[in-house]
């Protein structure tokens, strides 16, 4: 992969992101982040209304959460203007890839006792509402990836309050959007062909991009 120079390091909800590609160098097509998720780390359930998302779990061991209700409008907020969601959980296996389409409640948590790696791809990553802009605007900058700071409550609150500017509804805590959980995780298409086509120009030997 032809990564960007000096990727921004940002702290989320216990996960440290390295934004190795953003819309600025992919012509708005996607953003990619390589993350290390601390034990117990991960974001509360949330909804992207602009970006679709892939997760790649090289080591497995993370619990992925996903709903089955389509929330088509930003005004459709579970537990506020719409019914709360039932989330389906699955502990992922090493090397697995999952695709999460926009407008569904989702999240993840590292339930293990050690850090776990996770790679994200979001598409698209356009100006203003691109998800990389969201993290860069509200997240804590990390100077030493091996020793990230503790999550600042102010930044955690900003992920919630600033989310709608980037077409994201982010819950403040797990049960705000959720009324029940089970382990009946739905069979979901991974859309690998679409992902490969999206990344192809930026893979070693690819044609590259000329963003103007």
N, C-alpha and C positions, 0 to 999 in steps of 0.2 A: 504493500500500500504506500502510495506517495503521500505522506502526511505533511501537514502545515508546519512551518518552522515555529519554534517556541510556542507550543500549544498552551492555551490558558488553563490554569489549574483552579478549579472551583469546588467548594464544599457544598454538598446538598444536605440531605437528611441523614448524615452519617456515612455517605458515600463521597469519595473524592473523584471528580471528573477531570480527565485530560481531554480537552476538545481538539482532537487531532485533525478534524475537518469541520469547516463551517460554511454557511451559505456564501460567504465572501469569496471562497475559492472553489466552490462547486456550482457557481452561477445560480444560487438559490435552490439547487436541487435537493440537497440534504445536509445534515450535520452528523458527525460521528464523534463519540466520546468513549474513551477507554476508562473504566472506573474500577476502583477498589472499594468494596462495600464492607465496612467494619461490622464486627459481630453485633447483631441487634439493629444494624442500620437499614435504612430504606425509607421511602416516602410514604405518607398516609395515602389512602385511595384518592384518585384524582381523575380528571377527564381532560383530554386534549381535544379541542374543537377544530384545530387547524392541521395538526401533524399526525401522520401514521408512524408507528414505531416498531422496530425490530429489536429483539434482545438476543444476544449470543452469550451463553454461559459456558465458558471453557472448562470450569472445574465443577459445575453443578452446585448442589447444596443450598440453593436459594429458593425460597418459597415465592412463587409467582401467584398473583391474585388477579382475577378477571371476572367482570360481570357479563350478563347476556342481554341487558337492556340497552337499546340505542337512545341516547339523549341528544336529540337533533339540534337543539337550540341552547345557547349560553344561558338562557333564562330557566332551562330545565335543570334544577339543582336538586339532587337527591336529599330528601329530608327537609327541604325548604319549600320548593315549588313543585316537587315531584316525589313519588314514593321512594323510600330508601331502597337500596339495591341488595340483592343476595350475591355474595361473592363466592366464586369457586377457586379453590386452592390446589396447587400442585408443587411438590418439591422437585425441581428440575434435575435432569441427569447431565453429566459432563458432556460437553460438545453439542448441546441442544440449542436450537434456534426457534424462537417464537415470534409471531407477528401479531401486533395489537392495532387494529384499525381505530381511527379517530372516533370520538363520540361514545366511547365505552369507559366505564369505571375500571381502573386497573391500578396496580401497585405491586410492590414486592418487599420482602424483608429477608435479611440474612439471619436465619434462626440457628446457625451454627455458632461455635465458640471461636472461630478464626476468620480473618478477612477472606473475602471471596471476590474473584474478578468477574466483571460483567462489561460487555461492549454493547453500546447503543447506536442505532441509526434512526434518525428522524427525517421524514420527508413530508413536505418541502421544508426549507429553512430560509424563508424569504425575509426581506427587510421588515423591520418593526415587529412583526408577530413571530418571527423565527424563534425556535426554542433556544438556540444558542444565545440570542439576545436576552432572553428571559433569565437564564442562569448568570450571564455576565452582569446583568443589571442588579439582581437581588442577592446573589450568592456571595459567600466569603471567599476572597482570594487566598489561595494556598501557596506558601513559599517553599515548603519542604513536603513533597508528596509522601515521604516516608513517615512524617510526623505532622499530620494535619491537626489543626486546632479543634477544640470542642465546638459543637454547634452553638452558635449565638442565638438566644431566643428571639432577638430582634430580627435577625435574618430569617429564622424559621417563620415568624409572623409575616414577613414581607413576601415569602413564597406564596402565602395565602392571599394577602391583600392586593398584591401586584399581578397575580395570575391572570385576571380577566383582561388586562391590557394586552396579553399575549394569547388570548383565546384559550385560557386554561382555567378550569375550576378545580381548585386544590382544597381538600378538606383540611381542617385544623387538627383533627385527631381521627383515629381509625373508625370509630362508630358514628361519626357525624353523617356519613353517606351510607352506612351499612346497617342492615338489620339482622343478617344471618350469614353464616359461612358453612361451606361443605367441601368435601374433596371430590366432587363430581365435576372435574374440570372438563370443559367442552373440547371436542376435537376441533382444532383450529388449523387452517391452512397456513403454511410458513411463507408462501409467496417468495420462494428462493430465486426463481427465475427473474422476478421483478427486482429483487435485491441485487442480483449479479449484474443485471443490465444497468442499474443505477450506479453501481460502484465501478463498472468496467473502465471508464475513461481515466480513473485515478489509481488503477492497479498498475504495478510495474509492467511496462511494456504496452500500456494503454496509450490512447491518442492524447490524453490530457484535455484541458479545457482552456478556453480563451474568454474569460468573463469581462465584459465591457461595462 
